[in-house]
Amino acid sequence: MNREKMAQKLKELRGDKPREEVAVELGISYSSVVAYELGERVPRDEVKVKIASYYGVPVEDIFFIGQNDTQSNQNN
């Protein structure tokens, strides 16, 4: 998992919505939202599913960005 890409995607998905609001709506702490968006921490699987559902995107689109690219390059 590329934490930098995860963090960037989470920030993009949040847009202009305040982090506090996202934290409350997800039922997680504000500090967790910040840590995920800075790439300092990776959420547990249950939280990954909750975040993806909240933003209406597949879990893979947030947390597994570019992993297939790496595998494809290794096979070439």
C-alpha positions in Angstrom: 0.0 0.0 0.0 1.3 3.4 -1.0 0.5 5.7 2.0 1.2 8.8 0.0 -1.3 7.9 -2.7 -3.8 6.9 0.0 -3.4 10.2 1.8 -3.8 12.2 -1.4 -6.9 10.2 -2.5 -8.5 10.7 1.0 -7.9 14.5 0.8 -9.4 14.6 -2.8 -12.5 12.7 -1.7 -13.1 15.0 1.3 -12.8 18.1 -0.8 -14.0 21.2 1.1 -15.8 19.2 3.8 -14.3 19.9 7.3 -12.3 17.0 8.8 -14.3 17.3 11.9 -17.5 16.6 10.0 -16.0 13.6 8.3 -14.8 12.2 11.6 -18.2 12.6 13.3 -20.1 11.1 10.3 -17.7 8.1 10.2 -17.6 7.6 14.0 -13.9 8.0 14.2 -11.6 10.5 15.9 -10.5 13.7 14.2 -6.9 12.8 14.9 -7.4 9.5 12.9 -8.8 11.4 9.9 -5.7 13.7 10.1 -3.3 10.8 10.4 -4.9 9.0 7.4 -4.8 12.1 5.3 -1.1 12.7 6.2 -0.2 9.0 5.5 1.0 8.6 9.0 -1.5 5.7 9.7 -3.4 3.2 7.7 -7.0 2.4 8.9 -8.0 -1.0 10.1 -9.9 -3.0 7.4 -13.3 -2.2 9.0 -12.6 1.5 8.9 -11.4 1.2 5.3 -14.8 -0.3 4.3 -16.6 2.5 6.3 -14.6 5.2 4.6 -15.0 3.8 1.1 -18.8 3.4 1.7 -19.0 7.0 3.0 -17.4 8.4 -0.2 -19.2 5.9 -2.4 -16.1 4.4 -4.0 -14.5 0.9 -3.9 -12.0 0.2 -1.1 -9.4 -0.5 -3.8 -9.7 3.0 -5.3 -8.5 4.5 -2.0 -6.2 2.0 -0.4 -4.7 -0.1 -3.1 -4.0 2.6 -5.8 -1.3 1.5 -8.2 -0.6 -1.9 -6.8 -1.5 -3.6 -10.1 0.9 -1.3 -11.9 3.7 -2.5 -9.8 2.8 -6.2 -10.4 2.5 -5.5 -14.2 5.9 -3.9 -14.3 7.5 -6.8 -12.5 6.1 -9.3 -15.1 7.6 -7.3 -18.0 
